[in-house]
Amino acid sequence: MELCYQLPVLPLDRPVPKHVLSRRGAISFSSSSSLFGAPDPRQLSQRRGAISYDSSDQTALYIRMLDVRVRSQVGFEPERRGSHPYLGVDFRTLHSRAESAGSIPARRIRRLFSFQRHLLSSRLLRGAPHLNPLHILDEDYCGQAKCMLEKVGSWNFDIFLFDRLTNGNSLVFLTFHLLSQYGLIELFQLDMVKVRRFLVLVQEDYHNQNPYHNAVHAADVTQAMHCYLREPKLAQSLTSFDILLGLLAAATHDLDHPGVNQPFLIKTNHYLAALYRNTSVLENHHWRSAVGLLRETELFSHLPAEDSLSIERQLGSLILATDISRQNEYLSRFRTHLDENDLNLGNASHRHFVLQMALKCADICNPCRPWELSKQWSEKVTEEFFHQGDIEKKHKLEISPLCDSEANTIASVQIGFMTYVVEPLFAEWARFSDTRLSQTMLGHLGLNKASWSTMEPEASGSSEDGESDPARASEEPSSRALTQGSPES
């Protein structure tokens, strides 16, 4: 099926508007001069993404885009690099793949959609009359995205499809929708332009070259958090302030994640490990990055200073709770509360603790999704693990647990993770909130674990002579190592 996109074009003789230059980045793509005055744009012989061009006419014109932040593949700031004396790893290109010369990366093509959408939304936010409406690129996709948002509370919500329909802007669209749906923008008198700018910057600060720890993961966690916030116990007890904190923490919980785990940062003497003294290194960085964007956008500048500081502190408390190395600490405390039946959601500290547990569940809920979604996440996270392992092998570093592609498979990694990390957490969550959603999650978890077991030869086979299998014997400690320094952290 051929699609012809109507592209916004700034002729070369027109000065670049100041509001374009003031953005963090601008990008130019070449297209055909046929866009200027061709009687029938469909006559263009070739189309690629949102760029149309005529192979017989390679005249370069430039389409200047808003909301595009270009990170060069070389020349990053020194502080972004690892500081290991023999290992110069650029985390922002760690998971990048080589592009053929002259080709346009698919991710950049998808970002072409942002110009009209940003301009249209900016006009609407300013209350400008909707004269001569812009033709948003592929309006059908936008309509489908809006339809999906009507079912954003469904546990079967397909975040991958939603991200495609929003052209890589799932985190911005979904979080903005939820903030509006809960009435938080009006209640806290937030400036809608500042809210949008904050969310755009948050999305841009995720490394989308990471297979797993990227903006789509953040959007998925935010959607899961929304599902938990709607559970009866929480919906009846949480305040609007709690909900605001929960959504912001979910959206920013992995902000600026480098795609490697804490042990990797420590053994490469990365400056972040030194800065945070080898303790919750990534989580501290995610929190501080989020605070930086809050202050840069002045999202809460209209609130009293003590209220803004309180938001920042509690946001940090939530994000720090996602440190997988502290999993047993939080789980034991949660189990004790449930055993003693002393959780009082009328108490602010108890509500905050429940929010911490909800965020922890949302962060690792992928194995509890339907198989079609769970399998994709499993493949992505394992790809990221194995990328780290390949880097460690290349530089003769000790390979982190579960990161050796020769000693592990996707199935073995997932079975261990489900058994020792996911199942205990969600079993306790089901004790706390025994609802249809909790039973659905446990049901998916069991089915998904069974599906991976059928793909793992060692899971179905056993030695006929009764001797123990060394590979299986080593599975338990390897899986338990997840809570000590998993790439999930």
Secondary structure as UniProt FT lines:
FT   TURN            12..13
FT   HELIX           18..21
FT   STRAND          28..31
FT   HELIX           33..35
FT   TURN            36..37
FT   HELIX           41..43
FT   STRAND          46..48
FT   TURN            49..50
FT   STRAND          51..54
FT   TURN            55..56
FT   STRAND          61..64
FT   HELIX           78..80
FT   TURN            85..86
FT   HELIX           91..93
FT   TURN            94..95
FT   TURN            101..102
FT   HELIX           106..110
FT   HELIX           111..113
FT   HELIX           114..126
FT   TURN            137..138
FT   HELIX           139..149
FT   TURN            150..153
FT   TURN            155..156
FT   HELIX           159..165
FT   TURN            166..168
FT   HELIX           170..181
FT   TURN            182..183
FT   HELIX           184..187
FT   TURN            188..189
FT   HELIX           192..204
FT   TURN            208..209
FT   HELIX           215..229
FT   HELIX           232..237
FT   HELIX           240..252
FT   TURN            253..256
FT   HELIX           262..267
FT   TURN            268..269
FT   HELIX           271..275
FT   TURN            276..278
FT   HELIX           281..297
FT   TURN            298..302
FT   HELIX           305..320
FT   TURN            321..322
FT   HELIX           324..326
FT   HELIX           327..340
FT   TURN            345..346
FT   HELIX           348..363
FT   HELIX           366..368
FT   HELIX           371..394
FT   TURN            395..396
FT   TURN            401..402
FT   TURN            405..407
FT   HELIX           410..417
FT   HELIX           418..422
FT   HELIX           423..432
FT   HELIX           436..455
FT   HELIX           457..460
FT   TURN            464..465
FT   HELIX           470..473
FT   HELIX           475..480
FT   HELIX           482..485
FT   TURN            487..488
//
